[in-house]
Amino acid sequence: MKTYVVKIGGQAVEDLNDSFFSQLRLWQTAGIKVIIVHGGGPQIGKISQKLGVLAPKIDGIRVTSEQEIAVVQAVLLGVVQPQLIDKLKQHQIFANSLNLNSNVDLNGTEIDTSQYGLVGKLVSCDLDPVHSELGIGVLAPLVKNQFGQLLNVNADSFAAGLAKQIQADKLLFLTDVPGVLHEHQLIEKLSELKAKELFQDGEITSGMIPKINAAVTALKSGVNSVAITGSLTAPGTEISLANEEVI
């Protein structure tokens, strides 16, 4: 059975169209297992601002304090995920919430407490429920360290880590742009080397940086195909380890 991991940003969750759900149904009909990893950056930002919680970002990664981690958990599991699952059900797609609060072990460790606070990375997970239950698995990017402390994980990095753990056949980063853009043109195929050049030149910034880094990490860990796209039905930007770019 093939497995696809689809990462959806918080804004994308609110803007999903019929083609998204149609593609999911086509994949299910073809016997492809789909796991959705969702973020919630815009929603978390709004609530944090209302609560007066300072949550700066460094290269697209949200610095997470003890106060902020409570906001992140509440928004991801109490707002964004129910909204996504409800939309899936409205389109006759059965979905399972597979998180720390259900029946999945998601283990992680901090990446740099002094710089990012309670931000971690996925180290291991028990994915038996993902493979045994029917429907689409829906995951929020939260893990626990060895002491049971909840850690916030950049959703792009989490999706790449998950794809690595299960050796997914395909990893798709669904965003609000057609893919990686250079001088307002879509880059159809982007190599790791070219991406580093664009980083250094300042032509790729903010949230696109962790997406590309996560894509490269996934490819190096054995994931067959990785792309950043604005639609499940469009190729977007294929990320490649080979030094070949198509614009």
Secondary structure, DSSP 8 states (H G I E B T S, - for coil): --EEEEEE-HHHHHT--HHHHHHHHHHHHTT-EEEEEE--HHHHHHHHHHHT----EETTEE-B-HHHHHHHHHHIIIIIHHHHHHHHHHTT--EEE-STTTT--EEEEES-HHHHBSBEEEEEE--HHHHHSSSEEEE-SEEE-TT--EEE--HHHHHHHHHHHHT-SEEEEE-SSSS-EETTEE-SEEEHHHHHHHHHTTSS-TTHHHHHHHHHHHHHTT-SEEEEES-TTS--EEEESSS--B-
